[in-house]
Amino acid sequence: MTAVRDTRRTALRENAVAAVTKAAVATKWLVLGAGTAALALLGVIALILVAALCLVGVGVLLLAPVLSGVRWIADLERRRLAAIGTAVPSPYGRVPTEWREAWRFLRSDPGPRRDIAWMCIHATFGLVVGLLPLELLSNAVEELSLPLWWSSVPSGGATILGGFVTVDSGAGARWAIVTGLCWAILWFALPPLLLRAQVAPGIRLLVPHPDVDLSERVAELTATRAAALDAHAVELRRIERALHDGAQNRLVTVAVLTGAARQALARDPSTADPLLERAQQSVEAALSELRSVVRSILPPVLESDGLSGALSALAAQCPVETRVDARVMSRCPVAIEAIAYYTVAEALTNVTRHSGAQRAEVRVRQRGDELVIEVEDNGSGGAAVGHGSGLAGIRGRVEAHDGTLQVHSPAGGPTIVEVVIPCG
């Protein structure tokens, strides 16, 4: 029996701790939601003022800054929702800065209109719901402790039930314990429900409009598929050129030299040995070039040493002094590691050929479900993603995997090539 009672006590204690933790976490997010609701209220006031000023023609000049403010407030809520556990992507592209473009943007894009609708709801309902758990917790603490201090306040200064009932006797103070327990029970039970109610408008309105999201995604997939096909075709042409201009020519030379050696054996065997030696050298050179082509398709060092080891080997072969800082905690998919490897290889090739740099640095990080690659050099700068350039080839490979490429290369340097690839 003792063991059963101990087990029940342990279970009750664990359930109580879990209930308190759940209520406290929900209260935290509700209060943070009240903060975004206060900002949303300011945003709604600003929108009303701009709409009023539009009647006299001045408000249109403030439309672009107000839309930027709406976006900033909505993005704060998106980050809160993502931290809670519901990822809400932003529907925005670039927010215009000129009032005519801002007006067209507001009329044609449903994203800002949905954000404004969310702001109106969140500024009222979200603010009240966000502050309610604090009121419940405050009432619980105040009324549970009322018997300790009610006699020290002036007559009528102690109240229960949210200030509706005045306590003027010891019996009334003891009843405050009961009402305080009721407030505490409400605090345990309501915050998770209130949190779901508070975030519901954001989950529904802050996501991209279904029609817009679908059309943009179709366009994006069409573009990335075209980039993937182009990158594949470029890779096939590179392999074909490498085989045609290298190994194939070597093997043709071997065939010619072997035929000449056979004829020399029939006429003068002493002249055949130099021909056979040249044929052997050509065979060895062809084998070396074939190995190089095979390694360029998928470097074996990636499989054996992982991305960090492969990049270190790549940096060791670079004529420019290169430091590698690769902090990849786990293995990425093979295709992603190959893209990362070729990105760094092409970037270092550009550094060697065009930048005039003395030093380069390669940084690789895993940021959530993304692989971030940065290649920086202290060269002359001025690098650009042009058609047919190495950076254009990197962009084609990266975009084929839904990644992005950014090049920061002011005149005089430094040049930073940043690639972000989803690797989840």
N, C-alpha and C positions, 0 to 999 in steps of 0.2 A: 504493500500500500504506500509506503514511504517513497519508493521508487516511482510509482505512478504519480503521486502528488508532485514530486520534484520535476518529473517530465512535463506535467501540466503547467507548473509555474514557469519552467523554461520556455515553453511554447507561448504562454501568455506574455512573458517579458519580451520575447522576440517579436511577437505580433504588435505589441505596444510600441516598441522601438521602430518597427517598420512603418506603423501608422504615423508616428510623429515625424519620421524622416520624409515620408511621402508628402505630408501636409506642409512641412517646412520648405521642401523643394518647390512644391507648387506655389506656395506663398512668395518665394523668391522670384519666380518667373512672372507671377501676377504683378508684383510690385514693379519689376522692370518693364512689364507691359504698361503699367500706369505711367511710367516715365515716357515711353514712346507715345502714349495717349496724350500726355500734356504737350509734347511737341506737335502732335497731330492737331490739337486744339489751336495752337498758335498758327499752324499752317492753314487751318480752315479760316481763322480770322484774317490772315493775309490774303487768302483767296477772295473773301468777301470784300475786302478793301480794294483789291485790284479790280474786281468786277464792278464795284461802284465807280472807281476812277475811269474804267473803260467807257462809262456813259459820257464823260467829258473828253475822251480821246487820249488821256494820259496813261491809263492803265495798261494799254497794249505794250508800252515800252518796258513795263515791269513783268510781262508775261514769261519771258525766258528765265529770269532769276527765280521767279516763283515756281516754275516747273522744275528747275534744278533743286529747289528746296523740297518740293514734293518727292522727287526721286530720292533725295538723301534720307528723308524721314522713312519712306517706304523701304529703302535698303536696310536701315537700322532694324526695322521689324523683320525683314527677311533673314537678317543675321540672327535675331533672337529666335525665330522659328527654326532655323537650321540648328542652333545650339540645343533647342528643346528636342529635336529629333525629326523634324519635318523640313526637308530641303525644298525651298521655294525659289526657282530660278527667276532672274530679273528679265522682264520682257523688253528692256530698253536696248536700243543701239546708242547712238550719239544724241545727246540732248542739244537742240539748236541753241545758238546764242543770239541770233538776230530775230527781231520780233515777228517778222513776216513768216520766217521758217518755223518759229515756235507756234504761231497760230495754225499753220498748215499741219504741223506735227500733232497738235492737240485735236484737230478735226479728223485727221486720217488714221491716227494710231490709237487703238483702244487702250493701250497700256496706261498712259497718264490718266485717262478718264476712269479706269478701274482703280487706280491708286487714289484718286480724289474721292471716289465713292467709299473706299476703305477708310480713308482719313475721317470722313464725316461719321462713320459708324464707330470707329475706334476712339475718336475724340470724345464721344458721349458714353456709349455703352462700355467700351473698353476701359475708360477711366474709372467709372463707378465700380465695375467688377474687379478692377485691379486693386482698389483701395478697400474693398469689403473684407478681405481676410485680415487686414491690419485692424479693422474695427472689431471683428470677432475676437481676435487675440487680445486686444486692449481691454475689451469688456470682460473677458475671462480672467485676466490677471487682476484687474481692478476689483471685481466682485469676489473672487476667491480670497483676496487679501483684505477685504473690507472689515471683517471683525477685528483686525489688528489696529485699525486707525480711525474708525468712524467716530469714536468719541472725542478725537482730538481736533475735529473740524467744527466749524460753527453749525448751528441747527439748520437743517435743510441742505447742508453741503454735501452729504453722502446720498447717492442715489443708486438704484439698480435698474435692470431691464432697459439699459441704454438711456438712463436719465428720466424715465417716465414715472418711477416710483421712488419716493423719498424715504430714507431710512432714518428713524428717530428713536429706535429702541434696540436693546440687545437682541431681541427675538428677530427683528427685521434684519439685523446684521448677520445673524446665523442663517436666515433664509437666503442671504446673498451667496452663501457657499453653494446652495442648490442651483441658483441661477447661473453662477459662475461655471459650475460643471456643465450646464446646458450649453453655455457659450463655448466651452472647451470642446465639447462633443461636436458642435457645429463646425468649429475650426478644423477638427480632425477630418470631418466628412466632406465639407464643401469645397475647399480649394482645388482638388483635382477636377471636380466637375466645373467649377468656375473657370479654370484654366482652359479646358476644352471649349467652353463657350467663348472665351476671350479670343482664342486663336482661330476660331472657325471662320470669321470674315476674312482674315488674312490668307488662310489656306485657300479660300475660294476665289478671292479677288486679286491677290498679289501675284498669282501665277500668270504666265502669258495666256492670252485669249486662245481657246482651242483652235480656231480657224487660222489665226495668225501663226501660232506655234507650228501647226502642221505644214503650212505653206513654206515657212522659213526652214523647217527641218527638211522638207523635200528638196528645196533649193540647195541647202547645205550638203545633203547627201549626194545630190547630183554633182556639185562642185568637187566634193572629196573623191567621189568615184572617178571623175575625169582626171583628177590629180593622181589618183592611184594608178590608173591606166597609163598616164603619161610617164609616171615614175618607173613603172614596170617596163614600158617600151624603151625608155632611156637606158635602163639597166641592161636589157637584152642587147641593145646596140653597143653598149660599152663592152659587154662580154664578147660579142661577135667581133668587134674591132680588135680586142686583145688577142683573141684566138687567131684571127686572120692575119694581123700584122706581126704577131709574135710567133706562137707555136707553129702555125701552119707554114709560115715561111721557113722556119728552122727545119721542119720535117721535109719540105721540098728540097732544101739544101742537102739534107741527109740522103734523100733518094738520088739526087744528082751525083753526089760524091760516091755513094755506094756503086752506082752504075759505072762511074769512071774508074773506081778501084777494081771492079771486075775486069774491065777491059785492060787495065794496067797489069793485072795478074797474068793475062794471056800474053801480053807483049813483053813487059819488063817487070817482074815481081818486086824489084827493089823500089820502084816508084809508087807502089800501092800503099806502103805504110803511111806516108804523109797524108794521103787521101783518107785513109781509114781513121787516122788521128783527128783530122778535121771533122769527119763524120761523127766521131764519138763526142767531140766538143759540141757540135750542133745538137746532138741528142740530149746531152746534159743541159744545155741552155734551154731546149724546148721543154724538158721536164721541169726545170726551175720556173719557167714562165707559166706552165700549166698549174703548178702548185700555187703560184701567185694568184692566178685567176680563180682557182678553187677557194683559196682563203678569202678573196674579195667577195665571194658569194655569201659565205657565212664563216667568219674567222673561227678556227678551232679554239683559239684562246678564250673566246667568249664562253664556250661550254666548259672548258677545264678550269679557268681562273675567275669566271664571272666578269661583270662589267668593270669593277674596280681594277682587277688585274689586267684586263684587256686595255683599258685606257692608260694605265701605267706603262704597259709595253709600247703603246702608240706614242706616248710622250717621250719615251726613251729614244725612239727612232727619229723624232722631230729635230731638224737642225737648229731650231730656236729653243733656247732654254725654257722648258715647260714644267710647271708644277701642277700636280693633280691632287685635288681634294674631293674624293668621292665618298660620300656617306650614304650608302644604300644598304638599308637594314636587311632586306630580303631580296630574293631573285625575282626579277620582273619576267613577263613573258618573253620568249625568245625573239619574237618580232620587234618588241619594244627595245630590247637590249641591242639588237642589230641596228635599229634606227639611231639610237643614242651613239653607238660606236661610229657609224658613218657620218653622223652630224659632227662629232669631234674631229674625225679624220679629215673631212672636207674643210672644216673651219681652220684646222692647223695647216692644211695645204695652202689656204688663202693667206694665212699669216706668213708662211714661209715665202710665198711667191710675190705678194703684193704690198704687204704692210710696212716692211722695213723695220719690224719690231726686234727688240733684243730679248724680251721676256714675254711669256704667255702663261696664263693660268686657266685651268679647267676645273670647274666646280659642278658637282652633281649632287642633288638632294632629292629625297622623297618627301613631298609635301601632300599629306593625305593620300589620295589615290592618283596623284600626279607625279611625274618624274620631271624635275627642273634641271636643265643643263645650261651652264653659262661658260662661254669661252671668251676670255678677255686678253687683249694684248696692248702693249704700249707703243704701237706703231703710229703712222701718220694720220690714220682715220680716213674718213671719206668713203667708207664701204657702203654699197647700196645693193639692193636686191634687184638686179637687172636680168632681162631675158637672156638665157644661156649661161649665166654666171653660176659659180658654185653655190652661192647663197640661194639662188632660185631653185637649184636642185635639192638643197636641204629643205626649202619650203614645200616643194612638191612631195617629198617623202613624208614630212611631218604632217602636212594637212591630210594626206591619205589615211592617217591614223587619228584624225580629229584633233591634232595638235596645233600649236601656234608658234610662229617665229617672229621675234622682234630684234631689230638691229639698231643699236645706239652707237653712232660713229661720227661725232662732230669732227670738223677739220682740225687737225693737230692731235687727234686721239683723246682718250683711248677708245678702242673699239670693243663693244660688248655684244656678243651674239647670244641671245637667250631663247631657248626652246623649251616649251612645256608640252608634255605628252601624257595623255591619260593612260594609266597603267593598272587600273583596278581590275 
